[in-house]
Amino acid sequence: MMTYTVTVTVRLKRGVLDPEAETTKRALERLGFELEALRSADRFEVDLDADSASAAADRADEMAERLLANPTIHDYNVEVEGEDPE
């Protein structure tokens, strides 16, 4: 068994109101930055023991489905840091 660091990034789906991003976008534009769009995201880093990177990704996916994201309004992405030993 190996310890993997898994990153789960949770974002509101396109079309869902994101007031935090809109406020930040307006502030950046007032500072002179030209933006097409901006979305906010939550990022969770989880260290967990698993038999493989694939198993770690599966566990993180289950965490996202059950608690970290609401599939009705969120999209999420799972990334596993590191590779399995050869």
DSSP file (Angstrom, degrees, kcal/mol; ACC not computed):
  #  RESIDUE AA STRUCTURE BP1 BP2  ACC     N-H-->O    O-->H-N    N-H-->O    O-->H-N    TCO  KAPPA ALPHA  PHI   PSI    X-CA   Y-CA   Z-CA
    1    1 A M              0   0    0      0, 0.0     2,-0.3     0, 0.0    50,-0.2   0.000 360.0 360.0 360.0 142.5    0.0    0.0    0.0
    2    2 A M  E     -A   50   0A   0     48,-2.6    48,-2.6    46,-0.0     2,-0.5  -0.869 360.0-117.6-123.8 156.0    1.2    3.5   -0.9
    3    3 A T  E     -A   49   0A   0     -2,-0.3     2,-0.3    46,-0.2    46,-0.2  -0.855  34.2-171.9 -95.3 128.3    0.2    7.0    0.3
    4    4 A Y  E     -A   48   0A   0     44,-3.2    44,-2.6    -2,-0.5     2,-0.6  -0.888  21.1-137.1-116.8 147.3   -1.1    9.2   -2.5
    5    5 A T  E     -AB  47  81A   0     76,-0.7    76,-3.2    -2,-0.3     2,-0.4  -0.938  25.8-169.6-102.4 121.2   -2.0   12.9   -2.5
    6    6 A V  E     -AB  46  80A   0     40,-3.3    40,-3.2    -2,-0.6     2,-0.5  -0.929   8.9-154.8-114.3 133.5   -5.3   13.4   -4.4
    7    7 A T  E     -AB  45  79A   0     72,-3.1    72,-2.5    -2,-0.4     2,-0.6  -0.937   6.0-168.3-109.8 125.7   -6.6   16.8   -5.4
    8    8 A V  E     -AB  44  78A   0     36,-3.0    36,-2.8    -2,-0.5     2,-0.5  -0.963   4.3-165.3-112.4 119.6  -10.3   17.3   -5.8
    9    9 A T  E     -AB  43  77A   0     68,-2.5    68,-2.1    -2,-0.6     2,-0.5  -0.925   4.8-165.5-107.5 123.7  -11.3   20.6   -7.5
   10   10 A V  E     +AB  42  76A   0     32,-3.1    32,-2.7    -2,-0.5     2,-0.3  -0.933  11.6 172.1-114.4 127.1  -15.0   21.5   -7.2
   11   11 A R  E     -AB  41  75A   0     64,-2.8    64,-2.8    -2,-0.5     2,-0.2  -0.940  37.6-103.9-130.1 152.6  -16.6   24.2   -9.3
   12   12 A L  E     - B   0  74A   0     28,-0.6    62,-0.3    -2,-0.3     3,-0.1  -0.522  48.7-103.8 -68.2 143.4  -20.1   25.4   -9.9
   13   13 A K    >   -     0   0    0     60,-3.3     3,-2.1    -2,-0.2    -1,-0.1  -0.308  46.6 -85.9 -64.7 152.8  -21.4   24.2  -13.3
   14   14 A R  T 3  S+     0   0    0      1,-0.3    -1,-0.1    -3,-0.1     3,-0.1  -0.363 118.6  30.2 -58.6 137.8  -21.6   26.8  -16.1
   15   15 A G  T 3  S+     0   0    0      1,-0.3     2,-0.4    -3,-0.1    -1,-0.3   0.210  90.1 116.9  95.0 -15.3  -24.8   28.8  -15.8
   16   16 A V  S <  S-     0   0    0     -3,-2.1    -1,-0.3    57,-0.1    -4,-0.1  -0.746  79.0-102.0 -86.8 132.6  -25.1   28.4  -12.0
   17   17 A L        -     0   0    0     -2,-0.4    -1,-0.1    -3,-0.1    -4,-0.1  -0.287  38.0-174.3 -56.9 129.2  -24.9   31.8  -10.3
   18   18 A D     >  +     0   0    0      1,-0.1     4,-2.2    -6,-0.1     3,-0.2  -0.732   8.7 173.9-128.2  79.9  -21.4   32.4   -8.8
   19   19 A P  H  > S+     0   0    0      0, 0.0     4,-2.4     0, 0.0     5,-0.2   0.835  78.2  56.2 -61.1 -34.5  -21.5   35.6   -6.8
   20   20 A E  H  > S+     0   0    0      1,-0.2     4,-2.1     2,-0.2     5,-0.2   0.931 110.4  44.8 -62.5 -44.7  -18.0   35.2   -5.4
   21   21 A A  H  > S+     0   0    0     -3,-0.2     4,-2.9     2,-0.2    -1,-0.2   0.893 111.8  52.5 -67.1 -39.5  -16.5   35.0   -8.9
   22   22 A E  H  X S+     0   0    0     -4,-2.2     4,-2.3     2,-0.2    -2,-0.2   0.913 110.5  47.6 -63.8 -42.1  -18.6   37.9  -10.2
   23   23 A T  H  X S+     0   0    0     -4,-2.4     4,-2.0     2,-0.2    -1,-0.2   0.917 114.8  46.1 -63.4 -43.9  -17.4   40.1   -7.4
   24   24 A T  H  X S+     0   0    0     -4,-2.1     4,-2.5    -5,-0.2    -2,-0.2   0.896 110.8  53.0 -66.3 -40.8  -13.8   39.1   -7.9
   25   25 A K  H  X S+     0   0    0     -4,-2.9     4,-2.4     1,-0.2    -2,-0.2   0.931 109.5  48.3 -60.7 -47.0  -14.1   39.5  -11.7
   26   26 A R  H  X S+     0   0    0     -4,-2.3     4,-2.1     1,-0.2    -1,-0.2   0.900 111.8  50.2 -61.4 -40.8  -15.4   43.1  -11.3
   27   27 A A  H  X S+     0   0    0     -4,-2.0     4,-1.2     2,-0.2    -2,-0.2   0.916 110.9  48.5 -65.2 -42.5  -12.6   43.9   -8.9
   28   28 A L  H  <>S+     0   0    0     -4,-2.5     5,-2.4     1,-0.2     3,-0.2   0.892 110.2  51.8 -63.8 -39.2  -10.0   42.6  -11.3
   29   29 A E  H ><5S+     0   0    0     -4,-2.4     3,-1.5     1,-0.2    -1,-0.2   0.879 105.6  54.7 -65.7 -36.8  -11.5   44.6  -14.1
   30   30 A R  H 3<5S+     0   0    0     -4,-2.1    -1,-0.2     1,-0.3    -2,-0.2   0.796 104.6  56.0 -64.8 -26.7  -11.3   47.7  -12.0
   31   31 A L  T 3<5S-     0   0    0     -4,-1.2    -1,-0.3    -3,-0.2    -2,-0.2   0.430 129.5 -98.3 -84.5   1.3   -7.6   47.0  -11.6
   32   32 A G  T < 5S+     0   0    0     -3,-1.5     2,-0.4     1,-0.3    -3,-0.2   0.498  78.4 136.4  99.6   4.3   -7.2   47.0  -15.3
   33   33 A F      < -     0   0    0     -5,-2.4     2,-0.6    -6,-0.1    -1,-0.3  -0.728  46.5-142.2 -87.1 130.6   -7.3   43.2  -16.1
   34   34 A E        -     0   0    0     -2,-0.4     2,-0.4     2,-0.0    -5,-0.0  -0.826  26.1-179.6 -93.1 121.9   -9.4   42.2  -19.0
   35   35 A L        -     0   0    0     -2,-0.6     3,-0.1     1,-0.1    -6,-0.0  -0.955  30.6-163.7-125.3 140.1  -11.3   39.0  -18.4
   36   36 A E  S    S-     0   0    0     -2,-0.4     2,-0.3     1,-0.4    -1,-0.1   0.884  80.6 -22.9 -80.4 -45.6  -13.6   36.9  -20.5
   37   37 A A        -     0   0    0      2,-0.0    -1,-0.4   -12,-0.0     2,-0.3  -0.980  55.0-157.4-160.2 161.2  -15.0   35.0  -17.5
   38   38 A L        -     0   0    0     -2,-0.3     2,-0.4    -3,-0.1   -13,-0.1  -0.982   7.4-173.3-147.1 134.6  -14.0   33.9  -14.0
   39   39 A R        -     0   0    0     -2,-0.3     2,-0.2   -18,-0.1    -2,-0.0  -0.983  19.4-132.7-127.5 142.4  -15.2   31.0  -11.9
   40   40 A S        -     0   0    0     -2,-0.4   -28,-0.6   -22,-0.0     2,-0.3  -0.534  25.3-171.7 -87.0 160.7  -14.5   30.2   -8.3
   41   41 A A  E     -A   11   0A   0     -2,-0.2     2,-0.4   -30,-0.2   -30,-0.2  -0.993  21.1-136.4-149.7 152.2  -13.4   26.8   -7.1
   42   42 A D  E     -A   10   0A   0    -32,-2.7   -32,-3.1    -2,-0.3     2,-0.5  -0.919  21.2-158.6-107.2 139.7  -12.8   24.9   -4.0
   43   43 A R  E     -A    9   0A   0     -2,-0.4     2,-0.5   -34,-0.2   -34,-0.2  -0.979   6.4-170.3-124.2 128.0   -9.7   22.6   -3.9
   44   44 A F  E     -A    8   0A   0    -36,-2.8   -36,-3.0    -2,-0.5     2,-0.5  -0.969   6.0-160.6-117.9 128.2   -9.3   19.7   -1.5
   45   45 A E  E     -A    7   0A   0     -2,-0.5     2,-0.5   -38,-0.2   -38,-0.2  -0.948  13.9-174.6-109.1 124.2   -6.0   17.9   -1.0
   46   46 A V  E     -A    6   0A   0    -40,-3.2   -40,-3.3    -2,-0.5     2,-0.6  -0.971  16.3-154.5-123.6 127.1   -6.4   14.5    0.5
   47   47 A D  E     +A    5   0A   0     -2,-0.5     2,-0.3   -42,-0.2   -42,-0.2  -0.894  31.5 161.6 -96.8 124.6   -3.6   12.1    1.6
   48   48 A L  E     -A    4   0A   0    -44,-2.6   -44,-3.2    -2,-0.6     2,-0.4  -0.992  39.3-118.3-146.0 153.1   -4.8    8.5    1.5
   49   49 A D  E     +A    3   0A   0     -2,-0.3     2,-0.3   -46,-0.2   -46,-0.2  -0.737  43.6 154.1 -89.6 134.9   -3.4    5.0    1.4
   50   50 A A  E     -A    2   0A   0    -48,-2.6   -48,-2.6    -2,-0.4     3,-0.1  -0.976  52.5-117.6-154.4 162.9   -4.4    2.9   -1.6
   51   51 A D  S    S+     0   0    0     -2,-0.3     2,-0.3   -50,-0.2   -48,-0.1   0.747  95.7   1.1 -75.6 -24.5   -3.1   -0.1   -3.6
   52   52 A S  S  > S-     0   0    0    -50,-0.1     4,-2.2     1,-0.1     5,-0.2  -0.969  73.9-103.5-155.9 166.2   -2.7    2.0   -6.7
   53   53 A A  H  > S+     0   0    0     -2,-0.3     4,-2.5     1,-0.2     5,-0.2   0.879 122.5  54.3 -61.7 -37.4   -3.2    5.5   -8.2
   54   54 A S  H  > S+     0   0    0      2,-0.2     4,-2.2     1,-0.2    -1,-0.2   0.906 107.7  48.5 -64.0 -42.0   -6.4    4.3   -9.8
   55   55 A A  H  > S+     0   0    0      2,-0.2     4,-2.1     1,-0.2    -2,-0.2   0.881 110.9  51.3 -65.8 -38.0   -7.7    3.0   -6.5
   56   56 A A  H  X S+     0   0    0     -4,-2.2     4,-2.3     2,-0.2    -2,-0.2   0.917 110.1  49.2 -64.2 -42.9   -6.9    6.4   -4.8
   57   57 A A  H  X S+     0   0    0     -4,-2.5     4,-2.5     1,-0.2    -2,-0.2   0.896 109.6  52.1 -62.8 -40.3   -8.7    8.2   -7.6
   58   58 A D  H  X S+     0   0    0     -4,-2.2     4,-2.0     2,-0.2    -1,-0.2   0.902 110.1  48.1 -62.7 -41.5  -11.7    6.0   -7.2
   59   59 A R  H  X S+     0   0    0     -4,-2.1     4,-2.1     2,-0.2    -2,-0.2   0.913 112.7  48.2 -65.7 -41.9  -11.8    6.7   -3.4
   60   60 A A  H  X S+     0   0    0     -4,-2.3     4,-2.5     2,-0.2    -2,-0.2   0.880 109.0  54.1 -65.9 -37.6  -11.5   10.5   -4.0
   61   61 A D  H  X S+     0   0    0     -4,-2.5     4,-2.5     1,-0.2    -1,-0.2   0.907 108.3  49.3 -61.1 -42.2  -14.3   10.3   -6.6
   62   62 A E  H  X S+     0   0    0     -4,-2.0     4,-2.3     2,-0.2    -2,-0.2   0.898 109.3  52.4 -64.4 -39.7  -16.5    8.6   -4.1
   63   63 A M  H  X>S+     0   0    0     -4,-2.1     4,-2.5     2,-0.2     5,-1.8   0.922 110.9  47.5 -59.8 -44.2  -15.7   11.3   -1.5
   64   64 A A  I  <>S+     0   0    0     -4,-2.5     5,-2.3     3,-0.2    -2,-0.2   0.925 113.2  47.6 -63.9 -44.8  -16.6   14.0   -4.1
   65   65 A E  I  <5S+     0   0    0     -4,-2.5    -1,-0.2     1,-0.2    -2,-0.2   0.867 119.6  38.6 -64.1 -37.1  -19.9   12.3   -5.0
   66   66 A R  I  <5S-     0   0    0     -4,-2.3    -2,-0.2    -5,-0.2    -1,-0.2   0.766 139.0 -13.4 -89.5 -26.4  -20.9   11.7   -1.3
   67   67 A L  I  <5S+     0   0    0     -4,-2.5    -3,-0.2    -5,-0.2    -2,-0.1   0.612 118.8  60.7-142.5 -46.9  -19.8   15.0    0.3
   68   68 A L  I   <S+     0   0    0     -5,-1.8     2,-0.3     1,-0.1    -4,-0.2   0.785 107.4  32.2 -72.3 -28.5  -17.4   17.4   -1.4
   69   69 A A      < -     0   0    0     -5,-2.3     7,-0.1    -6,-0.3    -1,-0.1  -0.948  64.5-140.0-130.7 148.7  -19.6   18.2   -4.4
   70   70 A N    >>  -     0   0    0     -2,-0.3     4,-2.9     1,-0.1     3,-1.6  -0.931  18.5-151.9-102.2 108.1  -23.3   18.5   -5.1
   71   71 A P  T 34 S+     0   0    0      0, 0.0    -1,-0.1     0, 0.0    -6,-0.0   0.688  90.2  65.1 -59.4 -18.1  -23.7   16.9   -8.6
   72   72 A T  T 34 S+     0   0    0      1,-0.1     3,-0.0    -3,-0.0    -3,-0.0   0.878 124.3  10.3 -69.4 -37.5  -26.8   19.0   -9.3
   73   73 A I  T <4 S+     0   0    0     -3,-1.6   -60,-3.3   -61,-0.0     2,-0.3   0.528 118.2  71.9-120.5  -9.8  -24.8   22.3   -9.2
   74   74 A H  E  <  -B   12   0A   0     -4,-2.9     2,-0.3   -62,-0.3   -62,-0.2  -0.833  49.4-163.0-115.2 148.3  -21.1   21.2   -9.2
   75   75 A D  E     -B   11   0A   0    -64,-2.8   -64,-2.8    -2,-0.3     2,-0.3  -0.878  22.6-169.0-108.4 153.2  -18.6   19.7  -11.6
   76   76 A Y  E     -B   10   0A   0     -2,-0.3     2,-0.4   -66,-0.2   -66,-0.2  -0.979  15.0-153.1-144.2 160.0  -15.4   18.3  -10.1
   77   77 A N  E     -B    9   0A   0    -68,-2.1   -68,-2.5    -2,-0.3     2,-0.5  -0.991   7.7-153.9-132.6 138.6  -12.1   17.0  -11.2
   78   78 A V  E     -B    8   0A   0     -2,-0.4     2,-0.4   -70,-0.2   -70,-0.2  -0.960  13.3-179.9-116.2 128.3   -9.8   14.4   -9.4
   79   79 A E  E     -B    7   0A   0    -72,-2.5   -72,-3.1    -2,-0.5     2,-0.5  -0.994  14.7-150.5-127.9 135.6   -6.1   14.4   -9.9
   80   80 A V  E     -B    6   0A   0     -2,-0.4     2,-0.4   -74,-0.2   -74,-0.2  -0.908  13.3-140.7-106.8 128.0   -3.6   11.9   -8.3
   81   81 A E  E     +B    5   0A   0    -76,-3.2   -76,-0.7    -2,-0.5     2,-0.1  -0.696  65.4  17.6 -86.8 135.8   -0.1   13.1   -7.5
   82   82 A G  S    S-     0   0    0     -2,-0.4     2,-0.3   -78,-0.1    -2,-0.1  -0.162  79.0 -98.8  94.3 169.2    2.6   10.6   -8.1
   83   83 A E        -     0   0    0     -2,-0.1     3,-0.1   -30,-0.0    -2,-0.0  -0.874  33.5 -97.7-126.3 158.6    2.8    7.4  -10.1
   84   84 A D        -     0   0    0     -2,-0.3   -32,-0.1     1,-0.1     2,-0.0  -0.495  48.5-102.2 -70.7 144.0    2.6    3.7   -9.3
   85   85 A P              0   0    0      0, 0.0    -1,-0.1     0, 0.0     0, 0.0  -0.385 360.0 360.0 -65.2 147.8    5.9    2.0   -8.8
   86   86 A E              0   0    0     -3,-0.1    -2,-0.0    -2,-0.0     0, 0.0   0.475 360.0 360.0 -77.8 360.0    6.9   -0.1  -11.8
